Structures are given as structure tokens and as C-alpha cells.
């Protein structure tokens, strides 16, 4: 039975989220956006196409079939943009936030607080969002939650910034299925990681990325510290021949980035503390940032100012180092709870910074200037969240 994208998203919404209060100003902006949107029940574009989740013959379909599926999806959700135009738009994006996913005390996704964060990203001049990335804890989401959040972001905010869905997986089958769904519900581009833990060969990498590139604009993500496998430059150069290849989020330093950019490959730094020099010295397009969750305007000034700004870089380094004192997203989760922009709720295995580290962060943020930080709608201030106020969930 054919099911519309709208009904799929409604089903996901009912199972994935609850609502909570949000600041009046953000609610008003949200309502204004909703009033300008036209919601129609349209087919997801797969009516005459085999499901990418089925095994046997459908799992062996060739690239032309995948391209045909993507053409239908793209026509449904991006009627005013050609594929190449969208790839070029992605390449021009200098400041992309790996957006945090806030939670209710139940552990469900807190969409009103998420909307507060996104509104402040837009106001701060951020050009794109990665939804459900490592920072957004896609690894702790069900795929229903994941696609719901991509759909929500695309539908409400797709006119204001690029929506990049993290639909990668160490299973090619899952990556293909999630990527097809992500484009069906309106994302502009996909972020794709190489298979982690169950590592594969170079030939396997080419097949894995080739399977998802056919669906639409794609940023390949190289972060060996998490995957334990570095994507060789030769693989990136080969993937760059694909028309949907937008570039690479590279975490292996600015020399690697410089080698790519001088050979025509678009790059984004995956390391906030290296991003300024990546942009101004190594030729990167910009950064996919964690720090911009809490200080979007300062990150915009750092990455999109008229000239290099080493003083601002140096001023922000202590904040960046504090945010990454423990594995991401522990630092940004703690910071946003302290700023009142997220409930102090953690899905395990993540746990907040201890009291001493939180006080260190408070001093750092005060030194930078609280007026530069996101807030909960009642003015920028830092809350002293007690240890017993943090909620750590082992099920949700």
C-alpha cells in the first residue's frame, strides 16, 4: 500500500517525541515559518521502485536504478533546484553546525528546545546543519527518530539553511535505506562515514560509498579516531569523480586538507581548533562545527569574516578545548544544559562533566562574554546545575 511522506512523518512524530515549553519569541518565529509553508501529501517517490531494504535482486540493483530512484526523490522534494546546483551550494557552505539533539526528561526528543537551538543558529548566521551526527547522537537514535528529525528540520527550516542528514552506517544496507529515506523527506545532502568497527577493504569502501552517492549530494566523513580506519586519499580522489560528491569532512589535519584542496577536492575541517587555519591557510571551504552550537555568531566571524582573525581563534581555543575535554558530545551537552538551552538529560553512555569541570567551563564562557552565547530566551546566563539534577537514562 502506498504511504505518503506526510503520513510517515506523522507516525514517526507520534512515537519519537513529546512537547515541552519554549520561549515566546522562538514560538512566534516557529509559527510564522509554519504559516508560510504549504504541506501537501505527496508520494515519497518510490511507487514504482524496488525497496532499498529488500534483499535478493533489489540489493544487487545497479547504479542506474539507484540514480532513477534518486531522480524521483529529488523531483519530489527539491523542485526548484537541479542536482548540480545543490552540490555547488553545499560546496559553498562555510559554517555548518553539527546540531545537538535535546531531550525531555523521558528521554524522548525535545522538539521545541531543538527549534530554539535551530532558530539561534539561523540568527547567528550558520549556513547549514548536520542532523543526527555524532554531536546530535544519531548513534543513540532509532532510525525512526533519525528520519523524523531530518524531516522536521527540512520541512521547517529548509528554506533558511542546508539540511545535511547523517545517514551513514557501517552496514551498506542500512546506509542505503536511511539515505533514500532522508532524501525522500527533504534533506539537501547526506553525510556518509566509512564502515567502522567491521572495517572493509579499499574495494569495499568504493562499493559502499558508490551505493549511497547515487542518491544525492554527499559529504564523505573521515574520522579515524572513531572508525579506526583512515580513508586513503586515493579513495577520496576516485570518489570525487562522482557528480554527487560534494566533498569531505576531514579530521586528519590541515596538511591532508591542503593536499585535497590543491587537487580540487572541497573540504571541511572536522576539528574546531584547526578550522580557522584550515580555511585561511589550507584552502578548506569551512568547518562542520560543534562550538557553533553554543557560540554561532563568533564561529561565523571566525570562518566568514573578511580576513583571517588569529586573535579570535586564540580567544576561542580555551572554549574549544573545554568542549572536547571528554569525548564529544559530552562537553556540548553539558554546556547547553548550563546555558538552559537543553534539559540536563543524557542518554547513556554519555555522562556530564563533573562539578569542577563545569566551573572551569563557566569561567571560560564568562571570559569570552555571555552575550556571544545561545540562551533559553530569557537572556544569556549560566546556570549552576547540580550533580543530582542531571538525569542519566539507560532506556528511553
C-alpha positions as CSV (number, residue, x, y, z in Angstrom):
1,X,0.0,0.0,0.0
2,X,1.3,3.4,-1.0
3,X,2.0,5.7,2.0
4,X,2.6,9.4,1.8
5,X,5.7,11.1,3.2
6,X,3.4,13.2,5.4
7,X,1.8,10.2,7.0
8,X,5.2,8.5,7.5
9,X,6.4,11.6,9.3
10,X,3.2,11.9,11.4
11,X,3.7,8.3,12.5
12,X,7.3,8.9,13.4
13,X,6.4,12.1,15.3
14,X,3.8,10.3,17.5
15,X,6.3,7.7,18.5
16,X,9.5,9.7,18.8
17,X,8.7,12.9,20.7
18,X,6.8,14.8,23.2
19,X,6.4,18.6,23.6
20,X,7.6,21.0,26.3
21,X,7.5,24.7,26.7
22,X,9.6,27.0,24.6
23,X,10.4,30.7,24.8
24,X,7.7,33.0,23.4
25,X,9.9,34.7,20.8
26,X,11.0,31.3,19.3
27,X,7.5,30.1,19.3
28,X,6.4,33.1,17.4
29,X,9.1,32.6,14.8
30,X,8.2,29.0,14.5
31,X,4.5,29.8,14.0
32,X,5.5,32.4,11.3
33,X,7.5,29.7,9.5
34,X,4.6,27.3,9.7
35,X,2.2,29.8,8.2
36,X,4.5,30.3,5.1
37,X,4.8,26.5,4.5
38,X,2.5,24.6,2.2
39,X,2.1,21.0,3.4
40,X,0.8,18.5,0.8
41,X,0.6,14.8,1.0
42,X,2.9,13.6,-1.8
43,X,4.3,10.2,-2.6
44,X,7.8,9.6,-1.3
45,X,8.8,8.8,-4.9
46,X,9.2,5.0,-4.5
47,X,5.9,3.9,-6.0
48,X,7.5,2.2,-9.0
49,X,10.9,1.5,-7.4
50,X,12.1,-1.5,-5.5
51,X,12.6,-1.0,-1.8
52,X,16.3,-0.5,-1.0
53,X,15.9,-2.6,2.2
54,X,14.9,-5.8,0.4
55,X,17.5,-8.4,-0.2
56,X,17.9,-10.7,-3.2
57,X,17.7,-9.0,-6.6
58,X,16.9,-5.5,-5.2
59,X,20.1,-5.4,-3.1
60,X,22.0,-6.0,-6.3
61,X,20.4,-3.3,-8.3
62,X,22.9,-1.3,-10.4
63,X,23.8,2.4,-10.1
64,X,21.4,3.4,-12.9
65,X,18.4,2.1,-10.8
66,X,19.7,4.0,-7.8
67,X,20.0,7.1,-9.8
68,X,16.5,6.6,-11.1
69,X,15.2,6.3,-7.5
70,X,17.1,9.4,-6.5
71,X,15.7,11.3,-9.5
72,X,12.1,10.7,-8.3
73,X,13.0,11.6,-4.7
74,X,14.8,14.8,-5.8
75,X,11.9,15.8,-8.1
76,X,9.5,15.5,-5.2
77,X,11.5,17.5,-2.6
78,X,13.7,19.9,-4.5
79,X,11.6,21.0,-7.5
80,X,13.4,24.3,-7.8
81,X,16.9,23.0,-7.7
82,X,19.0,20.8,-10.1
83,X,21.3,18.2,-8.6
84,X,24.4,20.0,-9.7
85,X,23.1,23.3,-8.4
86,X,22.6,21.7,-5.0
87,X,26.1,20.1,-5.0
88,X,27.5,23.5,-5.7
89,X,25.5,25.1,-2.9
90,X,26.9,22.5,-0.5
91,X,30.4,23.2,-1.6
92,X,30.0,27.0,-0.9
93,X,28.8,26.4,2.7
94,X,31.5,27.6,5.1
95,X,29.8,27.2,8.5
96,X,27.9,24.1,9.2
97,X,26.8,23.2,12.8
98,X,26.6,19.6,13.9
99,X,23.5,20.3,15.8
100,X,22.8,19.0,19.3
101,X,19.7,16.9,19.9
102,X,18.0,17.9,23.2
103,X,15.8,15.5,25.2
104,X,12.9,15.6,27.6
105,X,13.2,14.0,31.0
106,X,11.6,10.9,29.5
107,X,14.4,10.7,27.0
108,X,12.3,11.5,24.0
109,X,13.4,14.2,21.6
110,X,12.5,17.7,22.8
111,X,11.5,19.4,19.5
112,X,10.6,22.8,21.0
113,X,14.0,23.1,22.5
114,X,15.5,21.8,19.3
115,X,13.7,24.6,17.4
116,X,15.1,27.1,19.9
117,X,18.6,25.9,19.0
118,X,18.0,26.0,15.3
119,X,16.4,29.4,15.4
120,X,19.5,30.7,17.1
121,X,21.8,29.0,14.6
122,X,19.9,30.8,11.8
123,X,20.1,34.1,13.7
124,X,23.8,33.5,14.2
125,X,24.5,33.2,10.5
126,X,25.1,29.4,10.3
127,X,24.6,28.2,6.8
128,X,23.9,24.5,7.3
129,X,23.1,21.8,9.8
130,X,24.2,18.2,10.2
131,X,21.2,16.5,11.7
132,X,21.7,13.3,13.8
133,X,25.5,13.3,13.6
134,X,27.8,12.3,16.3
135,X,27.1,15.5,18.2
136,X,23.4,15.0,17.6
137,X,23.8,11.5,18.9
138,X,22.5,9.7,15.8
139,X,24.3,6.7,17.1
140,X,21.8,6.6,20.0
141,X,18.7,7.1,17.9
142,X,16.3,4.7,16.3
143,X,16.1,5.2,12.6
144,X,12.5,6.4,13.1
145,X,13.8,9.2,15.3
146,X,16.6,9.9,13.0
147,X,14.4,10.3,9.8
148,X,11.7,12.2,11.8
149,X,14.3,14.8,12.9
150,X,15.7,15.2,9.4
151,X,12.1,15.6,8.1
152,X,11.2,18.1,10.7
153,X,14.3,20.2,10.1
154,X,13.9,20.1,6.3
155,X,10.2,21.0,6.4
156,X,10.5,23.9,8.8
157,X,14.0,25.2,8.2
158,X,15.0,24.0,4.7
159,X,14.5,27.5,3.2
160,X,16.9,29.1,5.7
161,X,19.8,26.7,5.7
162,X,21.1,23.5,4.1
163,X,20.0,20.3,5.9
164,X,22.6,17.6,5.8
165,X,21.3,14.3,7.2
166,X,23.8,11.9,8.8
167,X,22.5,8.8,7.1
168,X,25.7,6.8,7.1
169,X,26.3,3.4,8.7
170,X,28.8,0.6,8.9
171,X,26.2,-1.5,7.1
172,X,25.8,-0.6,3.5
173,X,22.2,-1.9,3.5
174,X,21.3,0.5,6.4
175,X,23.1,3.4,4.8
176,X,21.3,2.9,1.5
177,X,17.9,2.6,3.2
178,X,18.4,5.6,5.5
179,X,19.8,7.8,2.7
180,X,16.9,7.0,0.4
181,X,14.5,7.9,3.3
182,X,16.5,11.1,4.1
183,X,16.3,12.4,0.6
184,X,12.6,11.4,0.4
185,X,11.7,13.6,3.4
186,X,13.6,16.6,2.1
187,X,17.3,16.7,3.2
188,X,19.6,18.6,0.9
189,X,22.7,16.3,1.3
190,X,23.9,13.3,3.2
191,X,26.9,12.8,5.5
192,X,28.4,9.4,4.9
193,X,31.0,7.7,7.2
194,X,33.2,4.8,6.2
195,X,32.3,1.4,7.8
196,X,33.5,1.4,11.4
197,X,34.4,-1.5,13.7
198,X,33.7,-4.0,10.9
199,X,36.3,-2.5,8.7
200,X,36.5,-3.3,5.0
201,X,38.9,-3.2,2.1
202,X,39.6,-0.4,-0.3
203,X,37.4,-2.1,-2.9
204,X,34.7,-2.4,-0.2
205,X,35.0,1.3,0.6
206,X,34.5,2.2,-3.1
207,X,31.4,-0.1,-3.3
208,X,30.0,1.2,0.0
209,X,30.3,4.9,-0.9
210,X,29.2,4.2,-4.5
211,X,26.0,2.7,-3.3
212,X,25.0,5.9,-1.4
213,X,26.4,8.6,-3.7
214,X,23.8,7.8,-6.4
215,X,21.0,9.2,-4.2
216,X,22.2,12.8,-4.0
217,X,24.8,15.3,-2.8
218,X,27.2,13.7,-0.4
219,X,29.9,14.7,2.1
220,X,32.2,11.8,3.0
221,X,33.3,11.8,6.6
222,X,36.8,10.7,7.6
223,X,37.4,10.4,11.4
224,X,39.8,7.6,12.1
225,X,39.8,8.3,15.8
226,X,36.3,7.0,15.8
227,X,36.2,4.5,12.9
228,X,39.8,3.1,13.4
229,X,40.2,3.2,9.7
230,X,41.6,6.1,7.7
231,X,40.1,6.7,4.3
232,X,43.0,6.8,1.8
233,X,43.5,9.9,-0.3
234,X,43.3,7.7,-3.4
235,X,39.8,6.6,-2.5
236,X,38.7,10.2,-2.0
237,X,40.1,11.3,-5.3
238,X,38.3,8.4,-7.0
239,X,35.0,9.2,-5.2
240,X,35.4,12.9,-6.2
241,X,34.8,11.9,-9.9
242,X,31.1,11.2,-9.0
243,X,28.8,14.1,-9.8
244,X,27.1,13.9,-6.4
245,X,30.4,14.1,-4.4
246,X,30.3,17.4,-2.6
247,X,33.5,17.0,-0.5
248,X,35.0,15.5,2.6
249,X,34.8,16.3,6.3
250,X,38.4,15.7,7.2
251,X,39.7,15.2,10.8
252,X,43.2,14.2,9.9
253,X,44.7,17.7,10.0
254,X,45.4,20.6,7.7
255,X,48.2,19.1,5.7
256,X,45.7,16.5,4.5
257,X,43.2,19.2,3.8
258,X,45.8,21.2,1.9
259,X,46.6,18.2,-0.3
260,X,42.9,17.8,-1.2
261,X,42.1,21.4,-1.9
262,X,45.1,21.9,-4.2
263,X,43.7,19.0,-6.2
264,X,40.2,20.4,-6.4
265,X,38.5,18.5,-3.6
266,X,36.3,20.6,-1.3
267,X,37.0,20.1,2.4
268,X,35.5,21.0,5.7
269,X,37.6,20.7,8.9
270,X,36.2,18.3,11.4
271,X,38.3,19.9,14.2
272,X,37.1,23.3,15.6
273,X,40.5,24.2,17.0
274,X,42.1,23.8,13.5
275,X,39.2,25.3,11.5
276,X,40.5,28.9,11.2
277,X,43.8,27.8,9.8
278,X,42.1,25.1,7.6
279,X,40.0,27.9,6.0
280,X,42.6,30.6,5.7
281,X,45.8,28.7,5.2
282,X,44.8,25.2,3.8
283,X,42.0,26.3,1.5
284,X,39.1,24.5,3.2
285,X,35.6,25.6,2.5
286,X,35.0,25.8,6.2
287,X,34.1,23.7,9.2
288,X,31.5,21.3,10.4
289,X,31.4,22.6,14.0
290,X,30.5,21.7,17.5
291,X,31.4,25.0,19.0
292,X,28.8,26.8,16.9
293,X,26.1,25.1,18.9
294,X,26.9,27.4,21.8
295,X,28.6,30.4,20.0
296,X,27.3,30.6,16.4
297,X,28.0,34.3,15.8
298,X,31.6,34.0,16.9
299,X,32.1,31.0,14.7
300,X,30.6,32.9,11.8
301,X,33.0,35.7,12.4
302,X,35.9,33.3,12.6
303,X,35.0,31.4,9.4
304,X,33.2,34.1,7.3
305,X,34.9,37.3,8.3
306,X,36.6,39.3,5.5
307,X,40.1,38.2,6.6
308,X,41.9,35.9,9.0
309,X,41.3,36.5,12.6
310,X,44.0,34.9,14.7
311,X,43.1,36.8,17.8
312,X,39.5,35.5,17.8
313,X,40.9,32.0,17.1
314,X,43.2,32.2,20.1
315,X,40.3,33.6,22.3
316,X,38.1,30.7,21.4
317,X,40.7,27.9,21.8
318,X,40.2,27.5,25.6
319,X,36.4,27.1,25.0
320,X,37.0,24.6,22.2
321,X,39.5,22.6,24.3
322,X,37.0,22.6,27.2
323,X,34.2,21.3,25.0
324,X,36.4,18.4,23.9
325,X,37.9,17.7,27.3
326,X,36.0,14.4,27.2
327,X,34.7,12.7,24.0
328,X,32.2,14.7,22.1
329,X,29.2,15.3,22.7
330,X,29.7,15.3,26.4
331,X,31.1,18.8,26.6
332,X,28.5,20.5,24.4
333,X,25.7,18.6,26.1
334,X,26.9,19.9,29.5
335,X,27.4,23.4,28.2
336,X,23.9,23.6,26.7
337,X,22.4,22.4,30.0
338,X,24.3,25.0,31.8
339,X,23.0,27.7,29.4
340,X,19.5,26.5,29.9
341,X,19.1,25.5,26.2
342,X,18.6,21.8,26.9
343,X,17.3,19.8,29.8
344,X,20.1,18.2,31.8
345,X,19.2,14.8,30.3
346,X,21.8,12.4,29.0
347,X,21.3,9.2,27.1
348,X,23.9,6.8,28.3
349,X,26.7,6.1,27.8
350,X,27.3,9.8,27.8
351,X,27.6,11.4,31.3
352,X,28.0,15.1,32.1
353,X,31.2,16.9,33.2
354,X,31.8,16.8,36.9
355,X,31.3,19.9,39.1
356,X,35.0,21.0,38.9
357,X,35.0,20.9,35.1
358,X,31.7,22.7,34.9
359,X,33.1,25.5,36.9
360,X,36.1,25.7,34.6
361,X,33.7,26.0,31.7
362,X,31.7,28.7,33.4
363,X,34.8,30.8,33.8
364,X,35.8,30.3,30.2
365,X,32.4,31.3,28.9
366,X,32.3,34.4,31.1
367,X,35.8,35.3,29.8
368,X,34.6,35.0,26.2
369,X,31.4,37.0,27.1
370,X,28.0,35.6,27.8
371,X,26.5,37.9,25.2
372,X,28.1,35.7,22.5
373,X,26.3,32.5,23.6
374,X,23.0,31.0,22.8
375,X,20.3,31.3,25.5
376,X,17.0,29.9,26.5
377,X,15.1,33.1,25.6
378,X,15.4,34.8,28.9
379,X,18.9,36.3,28.5
380,X,22.3,34.7,28.4
381,X,23.2,33.3,31.8
382,X,24.9,30.3,33.2
383,X,23.0,28.0,35.5
384,X,24.7,26.1,38.3
385,X,23.3,22.7,37.6
386,X,23.9,20.4,40.5
387,X,25.0,16.8,40.1
388,X,21.7,15.5,41.3
389,X,19.8,17.5,38.7
390,X,21.4,15.6,35.8
391,X,19.3,12.7,34.5
392,X,21.2,9.8,33.0
393,X,19.0,7.3,31.1
394,X,19.8,3.7,30.3
395,X,16.5,3.3,28.4
396,X,14.1,5.7,26.6
